[in-house]
């Protein structure tokens, strides 16, 4: 989804919910007449620390929900009609809950898709009229699509949302992304937005759906650097990468019929099957297999507070995504190169699906300003683009605001 509100300047602060309420009151007479009926829901974006393209292969991921989010201020309606207006430009999306709606390729698809998936799951929905705003940067790979799906789910379900299991709600929203929007994503993005834990990353096993919070190393800050090079996931080669991974599984199954996903494949098994695979398919598999191992190694390093081990793991992940999975870009590579040269930056890599978007950086708190200064000084000259630096914190998952 395109961001609904861009950060202003290199280090902007999140907006307050009162702004959305004021915008709703200005547009909706019923909200002005009955302010007590106004409800606000929120859902965070996510940054993936490590474990890229492993979720679509039943692997391991280590994301964190972040304090950049989508919020909806709304009043319930009895007429089964949904109307949402963007806070930034007044663009309006509307549809009837019980009337089939064709996908339009615009941001309301994520709301309508969520309504469709909720109905498919047998969950009760209600109409609403609201205003939607965001502090997630535009097309940056921070899962604004998952955030709008989760925020929409909480708004469409109303009070019933609090009674739905958070992981189950994430799975419903993933269904919206796969079955309605048409992106064959894994569960990670919706999971992080729904199940986030303040101050922690989240280790998710995408095969078993078992998960747990993971404390971040002491003294480190999370900093996201946006390339300013946007992407649209549904128009990227994401679905092609998934198909290539499935082709690798099909080829390896001829050697070992017990294999069901790349999660089952060891480096040794891939080596034995490699001659029978298309070279590009083998490279995709090589990345996924090693990336799962890097997730576990990063977990061990975090738990031991072994920062010396984290940097090489992030570097290997980025190189693999660049050279084996072919989803990095010159802009992402430049941001990583600039960051790792700054004293106090522990680790840096691209995050998300790639093809533009953002990097994630683990930085000692006293080096955050230096990182920002280096990126702002060097990156535009190297790329002709203006970056955005976003210090973020690990945040709680989606829910209602008081």
Secondary structure, DSSP 8 states (H G I E B T S, - for coil): ---SS---STT-----HHHHHHHHHHH-HHHHH-GGG-EEEEEEEEEEEE--S-GGGT-EEEEEEEEEEEEEEEEEESSSEEEEEETTT--EEEEETTS-----SSTHHHHHHHHHHHHHTT----EEEEEEEE-S-TTSSS-HHHHHHHHHHHHHHGGGGGGS-HHHHHHHHHHHIIIII-----SHHHHHHHH--TTEEEEEETTT--EEEEE--TTEEEEEEE-S----GGGTTHHHHHHHHHHHHHHHHTT-TT--SGGG--HHHHHHHGGGS-HHHHHHHHHHHHHHHHHHHHHHHHHTT-HHHHHHHHHHHHHHHHHTS----HHHHHHHHHHHTSTTEEEEEEESS-SS-EEEEEEEGGGHHHHHHHHHHHHHHHHS---EEEEE-B---SEEE-
